[in-house]
Amino acid sequence: MSIWRTKSIEDSLADSSIEGRSLKRTLGTWDLMIMGVAVAVGAGIFSVGAKAAGNYAGPSVSLAFILAAVTCALAIMCYAEFASTVPVAGSAYTFTYATLGELLAWIIGWDLILEMLTAAAVIAKYWGIYLSNVFLLWGWDVPSELDVFGLKVSWGAFVIVAIFTTLLVLGTKLSSRVASVFTIIKVAIVIFVIVVGAFFVKAANYTPFIPDEVPTKGGASDAWSQSLFSFMTGAAPAQYGVFGLLAGASLVFFAFIGFDVVATSAEEVKNPQRNLPRGIFGGLAIVTVLYVGVSLVLTGMVPYTTLAEAEDPSLATAFIAVGADWAAQVISIGILAGLTTVIMVLLLGLARVVFAMSRDGLLPRSLSVTSEKRKTPVRVQLIVGALVALIAGLTDVGILEEMINIGTLSAFVLVSIAVIVLRKKYPKLPRAFRVPWSPFLPILSAVLCVWLMLNLTTLTWVRFLVWLALGFIIYFAYSRRHSIVGKKARGELVE
């Protein structure tokens, strides 16, 4: 059937050289490492770990981070093999199109749009809130929202999205340099927090390392907030214990999203066969060390019950509890710097996925036109920037947070399966990086990602299914008929 048609790797590579629809190769290994750290080390390192410790895993949150990192690493191996073999824009979408067929490629592209659009909007919103917090440190009372004709507008979200949309239009290399500065600042702040926090650590706070399981508030009657696994098996929703640790891993996985975004820039990497694997794995290693260090300090400074009692627990909660209020001020600045680069990389990734899909005709082909001078996709970058700014500036994006995880994990599942197909379909294709012990590790990667997805709430799954349904409607109403691969198969003229 036409929905299972694939796009050959030769065609994908050829498309990256089309005049007026190609990107400029300017990024090296350092740029990719910075990009990975820039998108992963954001507010998550200051807040997600505290929420996972207080509400799910207790001191074993450090294990939750390691489990999430291992899951991410397995999937990233598959991304690295693909990206070094097929170094073109689109990431998981492009890889799936070459192996599993057009329909699944469309679905994964649609999921990537969900992941990056919601993540960029959520983080832009929080950036505006934390900017107001930093102003308060200087004695300036600047509200994060303004009343415009009766409408609450998060002005900070509009400002930061506008700045980085402009930088990305001007060039990926320029944006990477700006991101490098902010990334170095926030990593320095994270290291500072770890070193200072270590002086307040008490060994007694690590006991019990995995707290005994207790029922969650609301119990099984709260069908929407319990995990899909609990809902399907009839198990009573619970905090802590082994299942709490696993649920915590699902939550902190949010802190690792972004390494798949690095793969979307493959078409802009110099010597991608060498630089892509090095850059992706180097960034992941740095981020994992920072996350585990922060989680160990966090749960050693205060009992996990202190975090559980806080309305919105964060790393600042622990420092305030031990009397180091000044550190909370440093953390606020670190969060602002952290969120800044995350927004930039997500805007880049979102534009590259839409660019790749439009170049293939699955979205309007006019979106894939690039600037003659700077070789950047100006049209699509401006459109996605405007969408992110409107969603972040005018809506309550908090309800979308778990949608980011499910979008990322679904992409990881398909890429893990697709790399096995790639080996069988193109066995002689040169590979700069090969996933070891294939197909065992790719299968393990897919299984772990599915497990983490099952630990997300039933309400998140319902929203995800609605998003997929909308995607199917668009595919069968528009994308299938306008597909370049389909037009070539029918002998039609392609512009």
C-alpha positions in Angstrom: 0.0 0.0 0.0 1.1 3.6 -0.7 1.1 4.4 3.1 4.0 2.0 3.6 6.1 3.4 0.8 9.6 4.4 1.9 12.0 7.2 0.9 15.4 5.8 -0.1 18.5 7.0 1.7 19.9 8.0 -1.7 16.9 10.3 -2.2 17.2 11.7 1.3 20.9 12.5 0.8 20.1 14.0 -2.6 17.4 16.3 -1.2 19.9 17.8 1.2 21.7 19.4 -1.8 18.6 20.8 -3.6 19.2 24.5 -4.4 17.0 26.7 -2.4 15.9 23.9 0.0 19.2 22.9 1.6 20.9 23.9 4.9 24.5 25.0 5.5 27.0 22.7 7.3 28.6 24.8 10.1 28.4 22.8 13.3 31.2 20.8 14.9 31.5 18.3 17.8 31.7 21.1 20.4 28.6 22.8 19.0 26.7 19.6 19.2 27.8 18.9 22.8 26.8 22.4 23.8 23.5 22.0 22.0 22.7 18.7 23.9 23.7 20.3 27.3 21.9 23.5 26.4 18.5 21.8 25.8 18.7 19.2 28.6 20.1 21.3 31.5 17.2 23.6 32.1 14.7 24.1 34.9 14.4 20.3 35.1 17.7 20.0 37.0 16.4 22.5 39.6 12.8 21.3 39.9 11.9 17.9 38.4 14.4 16.0 40.6 12.9 17.6 43.7 9.3 16.7 42.6 10.3 13.1 41.8 12.1 12.7 45.2 9.3 14.3 47.2 6.3 12.6 45.5 7.6 9.3 44.0 11.1 8.0 44.7 12.5 9.5 47.9 16.3 9.4 48.1 16.3 6.7 45.3 15.6 9.6 42.8 19.3 9.3 41.9 18.6 5.8 40.6 15.6 7.2 38.8 17.9 9.6 37.0 20.3 6.8 36.2 17.5 4.6 34.8 16.2 7.4 32.7 19.8 8.1 31.5 20.3 4.5 30.5 17.0 4.5 28.6 18.0 7.7 26.9 21.5 6.3 26.1 20.1 3.2 24.5 17.7 5.3 22.3 20.5 7.8 21.5 22.7 4.9 20.2 20.1 4.3 17.6 19.8 8.0 16.8 23.6 8.1 16.5 23.8 5.2 14.0 21.0 6.7 11.9 22.3 10.3 12.1 25.8 9.3 11.1 24.5 7.2 8.2 21.7 9.5 7.0 23.0 13.0 7.9 19.9 15.0 6.8 17.4 17.2 8.7 14.3 15.6 10.3 15.8 13.2 12.9 13.4 10.4 13.8 11.0 11.4 11.0 13.6 11.0 8.3 15.0 7.7 9.8 11.5 6.2 10.0 10.7 7.3 6.4 13.7 5.4 5.1 12.8 2.1 7.0 9.2 1.8 8.3 7.2 3.7 5.7 5.5 7.0 5.1 2.5 6.6 7.5 4.7 5.8 10.5 7.1 8.6 9.4 4.2 11.0 9.4 3.1 9.8 12.8 6.6 10.2 14.3 7.0 13.6 12.7 3.7 14.6 14.1 4.8 13.4 17.5 8.0 15.3 17.3 6.1 18.5 16.5 4.0 17.8 19.6 7.1 17.3 21.7 9.0 20.4 20.6 6.0 22.7 20.2 4.7 22.0 23.7 8.2 21.9 25.3 9.1 25.3 23.8 5.8 26.8 24.9 6.0 25.4 28.4 9.5 26.5 28.9 9.0 30.0 27.3 6.1 30.5 29.8 8.3 29.5 32.8 11.1 31.8 31.5 8.8 34.8 31.8 7.9 33.7 35.4 11.5 33.2 36.4 12.5 36.5 34.9 10.1 38.2 37.2 11.6 36.3 40.1 15.1 37.5 39.2 13.8 41.1 39.0 12.5 40.7 42.5 16.1 39.8 43.7 17.0 43.3 42.5 14.0 44.9 44.2 12.0 45.4 41.0 8.4 44.3 41.2 7.7 43.4 37.5 4.7 41.2 37.0 5.2 38.2 34.7 1.8 38.9 33.0 0.2 42.1 31.7 -3.5 42.8 31.2 -4.1 43.6 27.6 -7.8 44.3 26.8 -8.8 41.9 29.5 -6.4 39.2 28.3 -3.6 37.9 30.5 -0.4 38.1 28.4 2.9 36.5 29.5 5.1 39.2 27.9 8.4 37.5 28.8 7.5 34.5 26.6 7.0 36.8 23.6 10.3 38.5 24.2 12.5 35.4 24.5 10.9 33.6 21.6 11.2 36.7 19.4 14.9 37.1 20.2 15.8 33.5 19.5 13.6 33.2 16.4 15.6 36.2 15.0 18.9 34.6 15.9 18.0 31.3 14.2 16.9 33.2 11.1 20.3 34.9 11.0 22.2 31.6 11.2 22.6 28.4 13.2 26.3 29.0 13.9 25.5 32.4 15.5 22.7 30.9 17.6 25.2 28.2 18.7 27.7 30.8 19.9 25.1 32.6 21.9 23.9 29.3 23.4 27.5 28.4 24.4 27.8 31.5 26.6 24.5 30.8 28.5 25.4 27.1 28.7 28.7 27.7 30.3 27.1 30.1 32.8 24.4 27.6 33.9 26.7 24.6 34.1 29.0 26.7 36.4 26.0 27.5 38.6 25.0 23.8 38.7 28.5 22.8 39.8 28.5 25.7 42.4 25.1 24.4 43.8 26.5 20.8 44.1 29.7 21.9 45.9 27.9 24.2 48.3 25.0 21.8 48.9 27.5 19.0 49.7 28.4 20.9 53.0 24.8 20.4 54.2 24.5 16.7 53.4 23.6 14.4 56.3 23.9 10.6 55.7 20.8 10.0 57.8 18.6 11.6 55.1 19.5 8.8 52.6 17.6 6.3 54.9 15.4 4.7 53.8 16.9 4.9 50.3 13.7 3.4 48.8 10.8 4.4 51.1 8.0 2.0 51.8 5.1 2.1 49.4 2.1 4.2 50.4 -1.3 4.8 48.6 -1.6 8.0 46.7 -4.1 10.7 47.6 -7.4 10.0 45.8 -6.6 6.3 45.3 -7.8 4.2 42.4 -10.9 6.4 42.1 -8.9 9.1 40.4 -8.7 7.4 37.1 -7.2 10.3 35.2 -4.2 11.0 37.4 -3.1 7.4 37.9 -0.6 5.8 35.5 -2.0 3.9 32.5 -0.2 0.8 33.9 -2.1 1.1 37.2 -5.4 1.7 35.3 -5.0 -1.3 33.1 -3.8 -3.8 35.8 -6.2 -2.5 38.5 -3.2 -1.9 40.8 -3.8 0.7 43.5 -1.9 3.9 42.7 1.0 4.2 45.1 3.9 6.5 46.0 7.4 5.4 46.8 8.5 1.7 46.8 9.9 0.1 43.6 6.9 1.3 41.4 7.4 4.8 42.8 11.0 4.7 41.7 9.9 3.7 38.2 7.3 6.4 38.1 10.0 8.8 39.2 12.1 7.7 36.3 9.2 8.4 33.9 9.0 11.9 35.4 12.7 12.8 35.4 13.0 11.5 31.8 11.6 15.0 31.0 15.1 16.2 32.0 16.7 14.2 29.3 14.6 15.3 26.3 16.6 17.2 23.8 19.2 14.8 22.6 16.9 13.7 19.8 16.7 17.4 18.9 20.4 17.4 18.4 19.9 14.8 15.7 17.5 17.1 13.8 20.5 19.4 13.0 22.4 16.6 11.2 22.2 18.4 7.9 24.0 21.3 9.4 27.0 19.4 10.8 30.4 19.4 9.4 31.8 15.8 9.0 28.6 14.3 10.5 29.9 10.7 10.5 32.5 11.6 13.1 31.0 14.7 14.8 27.4 13.5 15.4 28.1 10.5 17.6 30.8 12.3 19.6 28.7 15.3 20.1 25.6 13.4 21.2 27.3 11.0 23.6 29.6 13.7 25.0 26.6 15.9 25.9 24.6 13.0 27.4 27.6 12.1 29.6 28.0 15.6 31.0 24.3 15.9 31.7 24.0 12.6 33.5 26.9 13.4 35.8 25.3 16.8 36.7 21.8 15.3 37.3 23.1 12.5 39.5 25.2 15.0 41.5 22.4 17.4 42.0 19.9 14.6 43.1 22.4 13.2 45.6 23.0 16.6 47.2 19.3 17.4 47.1 18.2 14.3 49.0 21.2 14.4 51.4 20.5 18.0 52.5 16.9 17.4 53.7 14.6 14.4 54.3 12.5 13.6 51.3 9.4 14.2 53.4 10.4 17.9 53.5 10.2 18.0 49.8 6.9 16.1 49.8 5.3 18.7 52.1 6.3 21.6 49.8 3.6 22.8 47.4 6.1 23.2 44.5 9.3 21.5 45.6 12.6 22.5 44.0 16.3 22.7 44.8 15.6 26.1 46.4 13.3 24.3 48.9 16.2 22.3 50.2 18.6 25.3 50.5 15.9 27.4 52.3 15.2 24.5 54.7 18.9 24.4 55.8 19.0 28.2 56.1 21.0 29.0 53.0 18.4 31.4 51.5 21.1 33.2 49.5 21.6 30.1 47.4 18.0 30.2 46.3 18.8 33.5 44.7 21.7 32.0 42.8 19.5 29.1 41.7 16.9 31.6 40.3 19.5 33.1 38.0 20.7 29.6 37.0 17.2 28.6 36.1 16.7 31.7 33.9 20.0 31.0 32.1 19.1 27.3 31.8 15.7 27.9 30.3 17.1 30.5 27.8 19.2 28.0 25.8 16.5 25.2 26.0 14.1 27.5 24.2 16.6 28.2 21.4 17.4 24.5 20.7 13.7 23.5 20.8 12.8 26.3 18.3 15.7 25.0 16.1 14.5 21.4 16.3 10.9 22.2 15.7 11.7 24.2 12.6 14.0 21.5 11.2 11.3 18.7 11.6 8.7 20.9 9.9 11.3 21.8 7.2 12.0 18.1 6.4 8.3 17.1 6.3 7.5 20.1 4.0 10.4 19.2 1.7 8.9 15.8 1.3 5.5 17.3 0.5 3.8 16.0 3.7 3.3 19.6 4.7 3.0 22.6 2.3 6.2 22.5 0.2 6.6 26.3 0.4 7.7 26.0 4.0 11.0 24.3 2.9 12.4 27.3 1.0 15.7 28.4 2.6 17.3 31.9 2.6 19.6 32.4 -0.4 22.3 34.1 1.7 22.2 32.4 5.1 20.7 29.0 4.1 18.2 29.0 6.9 14.5 28.1 6.7 13.3 31.6 7.3 9.5 31.0 6.6 9.1 28.0 8.8 11.3 29.5 11.6 9.1 32.6 11.7 5.9 30.5 11.7 6.9 28.1 14.5 8.3 31.1 16.5 4.9 32.8 16.2 3.0 29.7 17.3 5.2 29.0 20.3 4.9 32.7 21.4 1.1 32.7 21.1 0.7 29.4 23.0 3.1 30.4 25.7 2.0 34.0 26.0 -1.8 33.5 26.0 -2.6 30.0 27.4 -2.1 27.9 30.5 0.5 25.5 29.2 1.1 23.6 32.5 -1.4 20.9 31.5 0.8 20.1 28.5 4.0 19.1 30.4 3.5 15.3 30.3 2.7 15.6 26.5 6.4 16.4 26.0 7.4 13.1 27.5 5.0 10.9 25.6 6.0 12.6 22.3 9.7 12.0 22.9 9.2 8.4 24.1 7.1 7.4 21.1 9.8 8.8 18.8 12.4 6.8 20.7 10.4 3.6 20.3 10.1 3.9 16.5 13.8 4.8 16.0 14.9 1.8 18.2 12.8 -0.5 15.9 13.8 1.3 12.7 17.6 0.9 13.3 17.1 -2.9 13.2 15.3 -2.5 9.9 18.0 -0.3 8.6 20.6 -3.0 9.2 18.6 -5.5 7.2 17.6 -3.2 4.4 21.0 -1.5 3.9 23.6 -4.0 5.3 26.5 -2.6 3.3 25.8 1.1 3.9 28.9 2.8 5.6 28.3 3.5 9.3 30.5 5.7 11.4 28.7 4.4 14.5 27.0 1.0 15.1 24.7 0.1 18.0 26.5 -2.8 19.8 24.7 -6.1 20.4 22.0 -5.3 17.8 19.1 -6.3 17.8 19.2 -6.9 21.5 20.0 -3.3 22.7 17.5 -1.6 20.2 14.8 -4.0 21.4 15.6 -3.3 25.0 15.5 0.4 24.3 12.0 0.1 22.8 10.8 -2.0 25.7 12.1 0.5 28.3 10.6 3.5 26.5 7.2 1.7 26.3 7.4 1.0 30.0 8.1 4.6 30.8 5.1 5.6 28.5 2.9 3.2 30.5 3.8 5.1 33.7 2.4 8.4 32.3 -1.2 9.3 33.4 -4.3 8.1 31.6 -5.3 11.7 30.9 -1.9 12.2 29.1 -2.7 9.1 26.9 -6.1 10.4 26.1 -4.7 13.8 24.9 -2.0 11.9 23.0 -4.6 9.8 21.2 -6.6 12.9 20.3 -3.3 14.4 18.8 -2.7 11.2 16.8 -6.3 11.3 15.5 -5.8 14.9 14.3 -2.6 13.8 12.6 -4.3 10.9 10.8 -7.0 13.3 9.5 -4.3 15.7 8.1 -2.3 12.8 6.6 -5.2 11.3 4.7 -6.8 14.6 3.7 -3.6 16.3 2.5 -0.2 14.7 3.1 -0.8 11.4 1.3 -1.8 13.1 -2.0 1.0 15.7 -1.9 3.8 13.4 -0.9 6.9 13.8 -3.2 7.6 10.1 -3.0 4.0 9.3 -4.0 4.1 11.8 -6.9 7.3 10.2 -8.3 5.7 6.8 -8.0 2.7 8.1 -10.0 5.0 9.7 -12.6 3.8 13.3 -11.7 6.0 16.3 -12.1 7.7 17.5 -8.9 8.5 21.2 -8.5 
